[in-house]
């Protein structure tokens, strides 16, 4: 009889336990559905109840950390993790939860520590954690350590492309660059003496801002000219300002004084700006140019843009239209661009062209390529069908090359 009694009692007890587990499993399914629907507050309440009712199953404790993170309750997630650690339950899953939480808290020193720990505990995903570690090191401005980690990721790794992108980000943190440019403008029918322009510039970056000092020399229509100018970029939270000021000998080749200001803004799909330029000439009227641009980001890293130039001086007002298509490769730090233009504003601001009402049709190709880690070449070719006297046109070819070194 005793044997039968204990057998029945065991079956009843097992049935109760099975019923509890079944209900807990069903409730956990509902919790996950709530999480998918982003009803995190309700999901957190139910998961806390599950954690209390089924204390031996730590699945609910771990999931509660994730729910806190998804609901942006990062401090609560950290407290939950510390409670788990105090129970001596540290393992690879807990390490990953610590890593996610500290990333959300932007505690980059802890991210470096836990990503290293995760690499040791889960070697099959070591490259993925190396990427996370390198990101944190870059935020801490420990560029050399980040670069060493990223260069160790092989081409066969699924994380290789991400590593190359972060290496690009690392290189972009370099604060200095110098550039040397040369522009040749050649004419035919009727032929005219070639024009030559060259410039040397130095750029210094810090935080979101940058400043460029530039020295220009030009030889145009048998005249020589020298000018100096400064560009300043002021970064804001989600936009930036561009300012320019310059001065020259003002004899012919360059404006005697110049100034410009433009505000730039980008969104996920759009880019736009609005600004103006002033050109003060010694022998002709001053010129005011109002400009801006509107760009639409297409799939495949293409940008289709339009920029008008509304030119105002004492004689007449004119509009120049510029349309461009640009393809960018962020990882390779390169781009190519096709330009279509019509109007009076020339490729390079020459006084006799800006102040006239003679127009040109232009088509050009512009590209930038990285030939070494910190060395870039930017060739530009632009053809003009230029009106040199009313209703008379000639061919003009602009060829430019800019070499840049970053350090």
FENTA-V220854 format. One record per residue. RES is the residue in three letters. SS is DSSP state (~ for helix, > for strand, _ for the rest). PSI is psi in whole degrees, -180 to 180 (NA if undefined). D_FIRST is the distance of its C-alpha to the first C-alpha in Angstrom with 2 decimals. Layout:
BEGIN
res=[RES:RES]
ss=[SS:SS]
psi=[PSI:PSI]
d_first=[D_FIRST:D_FIRST]
END
This chain:
BEGIN
res=[UNK:UNK:UNK:UNK:UNK:UNK:UNK:UNK:UNK:UNK:UNK:UNK:UNK:UNK:UNK:UNK:UNK:UNK:UNK:UNK:UNK:UNK:UNK:UNK:UNK:UNK:UNK:UNK:UNK:UNK:UNK:UNK:UNK:UNK:UNK:UNK:UNK:UNK:UNK:UNK:UNK:UNK:UNK:UNK:UNK:UNK:UNK:UNK:UNK:UNK:UNK:UNK:UNK:UNK:UNK:UNK:UNK:UNK:UNK:UNK:UNK:UNK:UNK:UNK:UNK:UNK:UNK:UNK:UNK:UNK:UNK:UNK:UNK:UNK:UNK:UNK:UNK:UNK:UNK:UNK:UNK:UNK:UNK:UNK:UNK:UNK:UNK:UNK:UNK:UNK:UNK:UNK:UNK:UNK:UNK:UNK:UNK:UNK:UNK:UNK:UNK:UNK:UNK:UNK:UNK:UNK:UNK:UNK:UNK:UNK:UNK:UNK:UNK:UNK:UNK:UNK:UNK:UNK:UNK:UNK:UNK:UNK:UNK:UNK:UNK:UNK:UNK:UNK:UNK:UNK:UNK:UNK:UNK:UNK:UNK:UNK:UNK:UNK:UNK:UNK:UNK:UNK:UNK:UNK:UNK:UNK:UNK:UNK:UNK:UNK:UNK:UNK:UNK:UNK:UNK:UNK:UNK:UNK:UNK:UNK:UNK:UNK:UNK:UNK:UNK:UNK:UNK:UNK:UNK:UNK:UNK:UNK:UNK:UNK:UNK:UNK:UNK:UNK:UNK:UNK:UNK:UNK:UNK:UNK:UNK:UNK:UNK:UNK:UNK:UNK:UNK:UNK:UNK:UNK:UNK:UNK:UNK:UNK:UNK:UNK:UNK:UNK:UNK:UNK:UNK:UNK:UNK:UNK:UNK:UNK:UNK:UNK:UNK:UNK:UNK:UNK:UNK:UNK:UNK:UNK:UNK:UNK:UNK:UNK:UNK:UNK:UNK:UNK:UNK:UNK:UNK:UNK:UNK:UNK:UNK:UNK:UNK:UNK:UNK:UNK:UNK:UNK:UNK:UNK:UNK:UNK:UNK:UNK:UNK:UNK:UNK:UNK:UNK:UNK:UNK:UNK:UNK:UNK:UNK:UNK:UNK:UNK:UNK:UNK:UNK:UNK:UNK:UNK:UNK:UNK:UNK:UNK:UNK:UNK:UNK:UNK:UNK:UNK:UNK:UNK:UNK:UNK:UNK:UNK:UNK:UNK:UNK:UNK:UNK:UNK:UNK:UNK:UNK:UNK:UNK:UNK:UNK:UNK:UNK:UNK:UNK:UNK:UNK:UNK:UNK:UNK:UNK:UNK:UNK:UNK:UNK:UNK:UNK:UNK:UNK:UNK:UNK:UNK:UNK:UNK:UNK:UNK:UNK:UNK:UNK:UNK:UNK:UNK:UNK:UNK:UNK:UNK:UNK:UNK:UNK:UNK:UNK:UNK:UNK:UNK:UNK:UNK:UNK:UNK:UNK:UNK:UNK:UNK:UNK:UNK:UNK:UNK:UNK:UNK:UNK:UNK:UNK:UNK:UNK:UNK:UNK:UNK:UNK:UNK:UNK:UNK:UNK:UNK:UNK:UNK:UNK:UNK:UNK:UNK:UNK:UNK:UNK:UNK:UNK:UNK:UNK:UNK:UNK:UNK:UNK:UNK:UNK:UNK:UNK:UNK:UNK:UNK:UNK:UNK:UNK:UNK:UNK:UNK:UNK:UNK:UNK:UNK:UNK:UNK:UNK:UNK:UNK]
ss=[_:~:~:~:~:~:~:~:~:~:~:~:~:~:~:~:~:~:~:~:~:~:~:~:~:~:~:~:~:~:~:~:~:~:~:~:_:_:_:~:~:~:~:~:~:~:~:~:~:~:~:~:~:_:_:_:_:_:~:~:~:~:~:~:~:~:~:~:~:~:_:_:_:~:~:~:~:~:~:~:~:~:~:~:~:~:_:_:_:_:_:~:~:~:~:~:~:~:~:~:~:~:~:~:~:_:_:~:~:~:~:~:~:~:~:~:~:~:~:~:~:_:~:~:~:~:~:~:~:~:~:~:~:~:~:~:~:~:~:_:_:_:~:~:~:~:~:~:~:~:~:_:_:_:_:_:_:_:_:~:~:~:~:~:~:~:~:~:~:~:~:~:_:_:_:>:>:>:>:>:>:>:>:>:>:>:>:>:_:_:_:_:_:_:>:>:>:>:>:>:>:>:>:>:>:>:_:_:>:>:>:>:>:>:>:>:>:>:>:>:_:_:>:>:>:>:>:>:>:>:>:>:>:>:>:_:_:_:>:>:>:>:>:>:>:>:>:>:_:_:_:_:_:_:_:_:>:>:>:>:>:>:>:>:>:>:_:_:_:>:>:>:>:>:>:>:>:>:>:>:_:_:_:_:_:_:>:>:>:>:>:>:>:>:>:>:>:>:_:_:_:>:>:>:>:>:>:>:>:>:>:>:_:_:_:_:>:>:>:>:>:>:>:>:>:>:>:>:>:_:_:_:_:>:>:>:>:>:>:>:>:>:>:_:_:_:_:_:_:_:~:~:~:~:_:_:_:_:_:>:>:>:>:>:>:>:>:>:>:>:>:>:_:_:>:>:>:>:>:>:>:>:>:>:>:>:>:>:>:_:_:>:>:>:>:>:>:>:>:>:>:>:>:>:>:>:_]
psi=[-42:-40:-42:-42:-47:-34:-45:-43:-42:-42:-42:-44:-42:-38:-41:-45:-43:-40:-41:-45:-40:-45:-40:-43:-42:-41:-37:-34:-42:-38:-44:-36:-40:-41:-41:-33:4:28:67:-36:-46:-42:-38:-44:-45:-37:-37:-40:-41:-42:-36:-41:-32:71:-21:-14:105:0:-40:-36:-43:-42:-31:-36:-46:-41:-42:-42:-45:-31:9:29:70:-37:-37:-38:-41:-40:-39:-41:-41:-35:-40:-44:-37:-21:4:32:22:134:-174:-37:-40:-39:-44:-37:-40:-44:-46:-42:-45:-29:-43:-35:-7:35:86:-28:-41:-34:-42:-44:-50:-27:-36:-42:-41:-37:-39:-34:-26:74:-24:-22:26:-39:-36:-41:-29:-38:-46:-41:-43:-40:-44:-41:-37:-38:-30:4:26:70:-41:-43:-43:-43:-42:-44:-44:-38:-19:-10:123:163:-26:-14:145:-16:5:-45:-41:-37:-41:-38:-43:-33:-38:-45:-41:-45:-34:-18:-11:138:-13:150:151:148:143:127:151:134:129:128:122:145:155:160:76:151:151:160:139:147:143:134:141:151:149:130:154:134:137:128:149:134:-120:3:163:152:140:131:132:137:126:142:136:145:107:128:45:13:146:150:151:140:157:145:163:133:141:128:121:109:136:-169:-49:23:180:159:145:130:147:142:141:161:148:180:-21:13:-50:-46:-45:157:146:-39:148:150:151:153:139:141:130:143:140:145:-173:-34:-14:156:143:162:165:138:-171:161:150:131:117:118:153:-35:-6:176:152:155:136:132:125:131:-179:-178:159:126:144:126:118:170:155:23:33:147:122:123:159:135:120:154:116:111:129:125:-173:-21:-47:165:140:158:132:139:135:126:138:152:124:135:123:141:103:-39:-43:-3:49:164:162:153:137:132:138:128:151:130:-166:-21:119:172:-38:138:99:140:-40:-19:-42:-35:3:169:23:137:166:150:135:144:135:163:132:131:156:131:147:116:-16:176:-41:22:130:145:138:95:145:132:126:123:136:136:95:132:108:-24:160:124:10:130:155:166:134:134:124:125:125:147:130:127:132:138:129:138:NA]
d_first=[0.00:3.79:5.35:5.16:6.16:8.74:9.88:10.72:12.30:14.27:15.52:16.66:18.37:20.01:21.21:22.83:24.48:25.74:27.15:28.94:30.43:31.46:33.20:34.83:36.09:37.49:39.14:40.65:42.17:43.80:45.06:46.76:48.36:49.71:51.11:52.84:54.36:55.44:53.47:52.72:52.26:49.41:47.87:48.08:46.34:43.39:43.17:43.10:40.13:38.34:39.21:37.67:34.47:33.82:35.36:34.06:35.96:39.62:40.92:41.51:43.34:45.64:46.28:47.21:50.04:51.38:51.27:53.25:55.80:56.19:56.71:59.30:57.35:58.07:57.69:54.23:53.33:54.58:52.59:49.41:50.20:50.83:47.46:45.85:47.95:47.00:43.38:44.56:43.95:47.42:47.61:49.97:48.80:49.44:52.84:53.77:52.80:54.97:57.76:57.63:57.57:60.50:62.46:62.05:63.12:66.08:65.35:66.94:66.63:62.83:62.95:64.83:62.25:59.13:60.74:61.47:57.87:56.68:59.01:57.41:53.81:54.43:57.25:56.98:58.30:60.69:63.77:62.31:61.67:65.14:66.64:64.86:66.03:69.60:69.66:68.72:71.34:73.99:73.13:73.65:76.97:75.85:77.53:77.95:74.27:73.30:75.88:74.62:71.04:72.20:74.54:71.69:69.90:70.84:72.22:69.16:66.85:65.69:66.84:70.39:71.98:70.46:71.75:75.23:75.23:74.28:77.01:79.40:78.23:78.70:82.23:83.09:82.49:85.68:88.19:91.56:93.36:96.93:98.37:101.66:102.81:105.80:106.96:109.74:111.25:113.65:115.87:117.89:120.25:122.05:121.11:120.77:120.18:116.55:114.71:112.64:110.06:107.93:105.57:103.71:100.82:98.31:95.00:92.82:89.35:87.22:84.05:84.75:88.54:91.23:94.99:97.41:101.03:103.17:106.73:108.41:111.60:113.25:116.31:117.06:120.31:122.19:120.96:118.71:116.24:113.69:110.95:108.06:104.98:101.62:98.34:95.63:92.08:90.14:86.44:84.57:80.88:80.98:84.69:87.78:91.52:94.24:97.63:100.75:104.19:107.09:110.79:113.43:117.16:117.27:120.22:118.80:115.70:113.11:112.93:114.49:111.47:108.07:104.92:101.68:98.40:95.39:91.86:89.08:85.63:82.83:79.69:77.10:79.38:82.80:85.46:88.56:91.35:94.49:97.49:101.22:103.85:107.34:110.10:113.33:116.29:119.62:121.85:119.94:118.01:114.62:111.62:108.40:105.45:102.38:99.40:95.65:93.18:90.25:87.77:84.80:82.14:81.35:78.49:79.02:80.56:83.70:85.70:88.29:90.73:93.96:96.41:99.60:102.55:104.76:108.03:110.41:113.93:117.29:118.33:115.35:111.59:109.61:106.05:104.64:101.43:99.06:96.04:93.71:90.63:88.77:85.99:84.22:82.03:80.41:79.03:82.40:84.30:86.63:87.93:90.51:92.34:94.75:97.30:99.48:102.11:105.06:107.45:109.82:107.50:108.03:105.59:107.33:109.04:112.79:115.15:117.34:114.38:112.35:115.37:116.55:115.34:115.19:111.82:109.96:107.25:104.85:102.01:100.32:97.53:95.97:93.26:91.75:90.14:88.68:90.45:88.79:86.09:88.52:91.54:92.16:94.93:95.76:98.39:99.80:102.12:103.57:106.26:108.51:110.86:113.01:115.66:118.42:121.08:120.51:119.36:119.90:116.90:116.37:113.51:111.92:109.26:107.24:105.49:103.48:101.34:99.30:97.74:95.18:93.71:90.75:90.08]
END
